[in-house]
């Protein structure tokens, strides 16, 4: 039994009032319904931290369980603090991560918990405070309501008062072992919690033949979904179930490719798109209309293209982009171009006036950036309203350049600027310079941690991958003497990068293809001469899928294997004759293709390929006769 003094009251507590205990403190229930946290070894730091938190409490978000008043012993020494008692249904995230609780709660509920936690931590950071010991034990949540509470506020880093302890599994192994914490330390813990809550596995989890421990995989930056790692499918849900954009963002963070803030908009999109499969009961984002959990155990059949959803608009389509289940187009009409979007199959025009030449980019499934002159509008596609308006100094290629890790990259005064909105405020940083009038950028996969920038220097091209952590040049072979650069196109799917250059030499036109792998090495170089296969010579309208380039022709969609293929070794894809033509625009979206031709936007989805007709023995096969079973 021990006596505690709280305000003007003396309270005696013992084993009967004990509701929790750890290595540093015990928690006792109080007669007024609150609890008292009493430190095993009270120090002067504890007293200072409690006083600082009581003074800061009115400004902290409601998700933080803060001290109400200090608890002292009968000699007047501070030994702890009284606080609100948090009761069921709120429980530590550690319990939610255990089966069967993990399987019982779907992705929308877990995404809602992450959104609320993210907002609370960002609000704490806005006050100059670092949570420090952010873990599955110190965060309580109720998935049914999305409610979140963060406990053990006495471990926060407040000003010069340090965080005394951290949970090892949520500490970045690359962090220095000494010195004050920063918001980046909380961002690392948030990314770990996000991975565990969404996939059910630690980012350094799984099994690897040469990296047997978490620490070894953390040092090597080998994410749980990387090649060579055996993914723990029995205790986690398939990676594809959280959607490609969010999976790419998590992987890029832990590989060190893009150490940006956790993309809250991706969780909002996840909560809107995730559903339960009627066949297996798993919760996830449908992967090309199919359940990822079912697909993980069922081999996908080889397929050809079939006509999918189509939409005819009031004018010719001049620009096309697609992210997940969202499609955006710019349609030319009287008075200028109008922007139309399809969110989960529902089409509508944005309520904005037509403009002569809008520059557009989809940031993710729920946000679209539209620029005209010095004005940039970020539209919330769920409500069809403008969510943010900023201004920029006009630079190369128009003010809107590309998406990067769910944010917007633009040019301003000869610089590349990456920006996003955090706690309702625009946050921007310079990520590199740009040669005005000579550079252009290409977005990679949604939420990927890089853009690809091509700078034209006379007849040569400087090619770079640029991310939030730096820039890396790609070894693009120079043009030979006599070759003149006519047209340039850059494609990037988040893993590979393709540079297509239309070149003319001595009156002959051809396309140079240079493909770069995930680490930036040159994987393939080839040259396609005019007339070598059924396609016009040019580089516009193409799409990239790994080591395959797709381009529209009057004969249909042409598929060309860039690695280990022969020059001119191409094939036509069944079901695409009359669907595409020379002027078509393409966007590869998983197994689907989004195609825009003249006034029609459509989705080409795979279908089972029919058996080919019998061929006479030893019949020659020409490039026009070869056909592929998948786009």
N, C-alpha and C positions, 0 to 999 in steps of 0.2 A: 504494500500500500504506500502511496505517496501523495503529498498535498501539493496542489497547484493553486496559484492565485491568478484569476482572470478578471481584470478590471477591479471591481470592489468585492468580488465573490471568491470564496475559498472552496475548492472542490477536491475531494479525496477520490483517487482512482486506483484500481487494482486489476487483477486478472479478469474480473467479471466485466469491466469496462473496456478491456483490450480488444480492438477490432482489427489490428494489423501491426506487424512488426517486421523490421528489416535490420540490416547491419548498422544503420546510422540513426534510426529513430523508431519510436513506437507511437501508435495512434490509438487514442482513447475516446470513447463516446462521452459526451457531456450532457448534463440534465436538460439543457435548452435545445437539444436536437443537433447541435454542431459536433465537431470532433476537435481534439487537440493533438497536434503533432509535437512530440517531445523528443528532443535529440538525446542520443545516448551519451555523447560527449559535447555539451554545448561550448561554443567558442564566441569570441568577440565578433568574428565574421558573421556568425548566425544572427546576432543581435543587430548588426548594421544592415544586413540584407533584409531582415524582417521590417525594420523601420523604413528602408527605402521602398520596399514593395507596398507597404501600407500607404505611403505617400503617393505612389504611382497608381494604385488600384483604380481610382476613378477614370483613368485614361486608358487602362488596359481593356481589351475586348472581353465580352461576357464569357467567352469560352475558357478563360483562365481562372482557375480556382486560386484566389489570392488570400493572403492572411487578413483576417478581420481585426485582430488585436494580439499583442504579445502575451505569452504565458510566462509567468515568473515563478520561482520557488519562494519559500517563506523568508529567504534572506534578500529577495528582491532581484536576484540574477535572472536574466532572460534565459529560459530553457526551451522555448518552442513558441508555437502560435496557435490560435484558434481559427477555424475556417469552416466553411459550409461543408456539410456531409453529402457526398454524392452517392446516390442509391441506384438500384436497378430501375429500369433496364440498362442503364449505362454500365459498361464493363470494359476492362482493359482490352486493347486491340489484340493482345496475345491470345485471348480467348476466341476472338473472331477468326483468328488465323488457324485455329485447330479444327480438324474435322470432327463432327459433321457440320459445325457452325459455318465454316467457310463455304461448303457446298450449298447450305441452306439459304444463304443470302446471295442474291444475284449481283451482277456487275453494276446495275444502276444504283443499288443501295450502297455498295462499297465506293463507287465513284462520288456519291453525294457526301459520304464521310470525308473523303480526301479533299473535296472542294471546301467544306467547312473548316477542316484542319488547315488547309493552305491559306485561307483568308485570315484565320486567327494568327498564324505565324507571321504572315506579312504585316499585319497590324502591329504585332510586337516589334518587328524590325523597324517600323516607321517611328517608334519611340526610342530607338537607339539601344534596344534590349535584345539579347540573344538567348534563345531557349536553352541551348547547350546540350542538356541530356534529353534529347527528343527520341523516344523509343516506343515500342509496343506496350511497355509497362506503364509509362507515364501519360499515355493518351487513352482516355475512356471514350467510348462511343456507343450509340444505339443505332444500328443500321436501319431499323424500321422507320425512324424519324429523321435520321441524318444528324442527330445531336452529337456534339463533341465537347469534351472538357479536357483541359491539360492540367495535370496536377504536379505536385512537387515544385512549385514556383520558387522555393528557396534555393534551387539549384540554378536559376537563371543567372546570366551574367548581366549585371546592372551597373553601368558606368565602369568604375575601376574595381568593383566587387566581382571576383571571378566566379566561374562555374566550377565547383569542386570535384565533380565526377561526371563521367560519360559512359554510356553503354558501348562496349567494344564493337558489336555488330553494326552500329550506326555511326561509326567514326571512320572518316576517309583515311585509308592506309597511306595515302600520299601526303597527308597533312603533317606539318612540323609538330613535334611532340611538346613544344613549349610555346609560350606566348598567348595573348588573349584570343578568344574565339571571335569569329566574324559571322555574318549572315550566311556565308558560303558553307559553313559547317552545318547549319540547320538545313540548307538546301540539299546537302548530301543525305542527311537523315530522312528528309522528305522523299527523295528519290528512292531510297531503300524501302521506306514504308509503302510508297506507291507500287513498287514492283511486287512486294509481298502481298499487299491487299488485292492487287489485280490478278496476278499470276499464281499466287500461293507459294512462291519460292523466292529465296534470297537472290539478289543479282549475281552473286558469286557461287550460286548453288549448282546442282547437277554433278556429274562425274566427268573427269578429264584424265586420259591415260598418263600424261606427263606432268600435270598440275593437280596433284591429289587433294590439296587443301584450299580452303577459302582464301587464306593469306596468299598462297601462290597464284591463284587466279586473279586476285585483286591487284597484285604487283604487275602481272602480265596484262591487265585490263581485258580479261576474257569474260565477256558477258555470258549469262546462262543460256542464251539462244544462239551463241556463236558456233561456227563449224568446229567439230572436234569435241563438243560438250554433249554428253548424253543427258537429254532433258528429262527431269523426273516426272514423267507423265502420270504416274500413279497418285501423286500427291499435289499436282498442279494442273491448271487448265491449259489448253493449247495456247501458244503465244499468239496465234492469229486471232484468237477470240477477243482480244482487246482492240483490234483494228490496227492496220499497218501504220498510220501516222503516230499513234501513241507508242507503239512498240519501237518504232524507229527513233523516237525522241529519247526513250529510256536507254536503248542500246547505245546511241551516240553519246549520251552523258557518261555512262560507265566506261566506255572505251576511251574517253577523254577527247572525243571529237567535237563536242559542243557542250560546254559546261555552263549552260544558261539556266534561268529559273525554270522551275517545274511548270509546264504549260497547263494552266488552269482551264483554258478554253477546250483543251482536249478532253478533260473530264466531263465538261458540260455536254460536249458532243457525244461522249460515251454513254452518259446517262440517258440521252435521247434515242440512241440507235440500238442499244443492247436489248436483246429479247431472250426469252427462254425457248429452247428447242422442244417441240412436242414429242420428238422421238426419244431423246436421251435425257431431257430435263436440264441440260447444261445452259448456263447463261453466257451470252457473248454477242459480239457484233457479227451478223451474217456475212460470211465470206463469199462474195459473188452469189448471194442468194442461198447458200448452203450453210449448215451449222459447222463451225470449225472443229468442234469436238467429234462429230460424226466423221468429218473428212479426215481427221487425224488418223483414224483407223481404217479408212476406206480408200484404196488407191483411186486416183482420178483417171477416168478413161481418156484416151487420146480423142481429140475433138476437132471439128471444123467449125467455121463461123456460121451462125444463123442470125437472121434478122431479129433484133430485139425491139425495145420500145423506141418509137419514132415520134418526133414532134415537128410539125411544119410551122414556121414563123412568118412574120409579115414581110421580111426582106432578106437579102443575102447575108450569110454569117461571115463576119470578118475576123473574129477571134474566138478561141475555144479553150477552156480549161476544165479540169475535173479532179475532184478530191473526194475519195470515198463515194458516198451516194449523192454527192452534190455536183451539178454540172452548171457552168456559166458560159454564156455566149454574148458577143456584141453583134447586134443586128443593124445593118445599114438601112436607113430610111430617110424620109424627107426631114430636113432640119438637122440631120446628124444621126449618130448611132445611139441605140438604146440597149441597155443591159437586161438580159433575161436570165433567170436562174431556175434550176430544177432541184428541189430539196426532197430527197426520197421519192422522186417520181412526180412531184407536184410542181408544175411550171407556173411562173408569174414574172411580170416585168417589174423591175425596180421603179418606184415612184419618183424618178428624177427626170429632169428635162434632157432631151437628146443633146449630145455634144459632138463637135466635129471629129475629134480623134481621142476618145477616152483610152487611157492606159490602165489595164486591169490586171489583177492577180488574185486568185483564191488563196487566202492565208490558211484556211482549214475548211472543214465541212460547214462551219456556221459563220464565217467572216469573209468578206470580199472587200478588197481595196480598189477604189476607182479614183483616178487622178485626172485633173484637167487644169492645165496651166500650173499655177503654184499651189493649188488646193488639192488635198488628199482626203477622201472620205473613206472611212471604214464602216461598212454596212453589217448590221446584225441580220443574217438571213432568216433567223427564226421569227423575227418580228417585221422584217422588211423596213427597218428604220436605220438612220445614220447613228452609229454609236460613238464615233469620234471624228473630228475634223482637225487636220493640221495643215501647215503650209511648209513649202520647201523651195529652196532656190533651184531653178531649173538646171539640169545637168545633162549628161549624155543619156541617150536612149529614153528620154522621158523621166519624170520623177519617180514612177513606180518601176522597180527593177525586178524583184524576185521575192519569194518567200524564203525564210530561213528560220528553222526551229519553231515554226508557228508564228513568227513575227514578220515584219516588213523590212526589206532592204531597199533603200533608195539612194539616189545620188544627190549630193548637195555640195556645191562649190568645189568640185573635183575630188570629193571624198565619198567613200562608201559608208553609209550609216545604217546600222541595224537597230530596229526599235520594236517595242511592244508596249502594252499597257499593264501596269502593275498597280493594284489598289486604286484604279481609276485615273492614274497619272501616266502620261507618256514617258517612257524611259528609253534613252537612245545612247548608242556608243559608236564611235568611229572604228571600223574594222579594216580600213585600208584606203589607199588612194586610187584614183581612176583617171585615166587620160581622157580629158573632155573631148567628146565627139568621135572617139576612136574605139570605145569599149562597149561591150554589151554583156549582159548576164543571163544565165539560164537557171531556173529553179530546178532543184533536184526533187526527190520524192517528198511528199508532205511531211513536215516536221523534221526533215533531215537536217543535219548540222552543217550544211555547206551550200554555197552557190558556186557556179562555175562561171568565170569571167574570161572573155576572150577580148584581147586588145589588138587591134589591127595596126601594124607598124609598116606602112608601105605595102609591099606584097607578101610580108610575113605576118604571122599571128603569134602573140604571146598568150598562152593558155594557163590558167591558174584555178585551183580550188581554194575558196576563201570561206573560213568559218569564224566563229566567235573567238577561237583560240589562236588564230593565225592564218597564214596563207601558204600554199605549197604549189610550186610550178609543176606543170605536166610536160614531159619531154616530147613536144610536138615536132616531128621531123620538118625541116624547112623545105620550101618549094625549090625545085631545081631551076637552073638557068633557063630562061625562055618561058617558064610557066607564069601565067598571069592569074591572080586571084579575082574571081568574078563574084562569088557568093559564098556565104559562110553560115553554117547552122551548128549549134551546140545542143546536145541532148544529154541528160543525166537522169538516171533512175534511182539514185541514192547509193548504188553500188558501183556501177560502171559509168564511164563518160565517153561519149562519142563526139568527135569533131569531124564534120562533113564539109569539105571544101570543093566548090565547083571551080574548076581550073580550065583555062584554055591555053593550048600550046600548039603553035603552027597551024591554027585553024581547026584543031581537034578539041572537042569538049569532053571532059570526063570528071568524075567525082573521086576525090581522095577520102577514104575512110580511115580514121585512126581511133582505135578503141583502147581505153585505159582502164585497168582493173581497180579493185577497191583500194589498194595501197598506192596507186598512182603510176604503176609500171605500165609501159606500152605493151598491150596484149596482142594487138593485131594491127596490121596496115595493109590496105588493099586499094586497088584502083579500078574503077568501073568506067569503061569507055562507052561512048554513045553507041547504041545499037547492040551492046553485048547481051542485053536481056530486055524483056518487054517493059521498059520504063522510060519516061522522059529523063533527060539529064537535068538535074536541078536538085536542090537540097531542102526545099520547103515542104511542109506537110508530113514529115516523117515522125515515127515514134520508136523508142528504144525499149527493149525488154531483154536485159542481160546482155548476151552476146549476139542478139538478133536485132536487125533493123527492119522496120516495116515501112513501106511507102506506097502511096496510092498511084494507080495507073489506069488508063482506059480499059485494060483487060481485067482489072480487079486488084485486090490487095497483094502486093509482092512481099515475100518473106525472104530475107537473105541472112545466112549464117556468116558471121564475121570472123569467128575463130575456127581454125581447122577447116575452113571452106575454101573452095577455089574461086578465082575471079569469075564472076558471071554465074556462080552456082546458086541459083535462086529458084523459087517455086511460087506458084499462085495458090491462094487459099480458097478452098471451096466455099461457095455461097456469097462471094463478095463481088461478082460481076454485076455491074449496074448499080451497086451500092456506093462505090468509091469512084473517083475520077481524078484527073490531074490536079484539080483545084481543091480537093478534100483536105480537111484538117483532121489530125489524129491525136488522141491521147490514150496511152496504154494504162489500163486500170485493172490490175490483177490479171485474171484470165480474160477480162472483157476489153473491148476497144470502144471508145467514144468517138464517133465519126460525125463531122459536120460537112455537108456538101450543099452548096447553094442555099436554099431556105430550110433545109431539113437537118435536124440533129437527131441522131439515133445511137443506140447501144447495140453493138454486135456481141452476142453471147455465144459461148461454145455449145455445141451439140455433138452427139455421138456421130462419128463418121460412118458413112455407108461403105460397104465392101466395094473395092474398085473392080471395074469390069475386067474380065480375063483378057490378057495380052497375048498376041501370037508369040511363039517361041522366038527368042533372040531379036525381038522387035527393038529398034533403036528408040531411045528416049531423048527428047529435045528439052531444052529449058522451058519451052512453052507447055510441055506435057507434064512436067514434074509438079506435084501438088503436095501441100503440107496438110497434116491433120490437126494443126493447132496454130492459132494466130501468133 
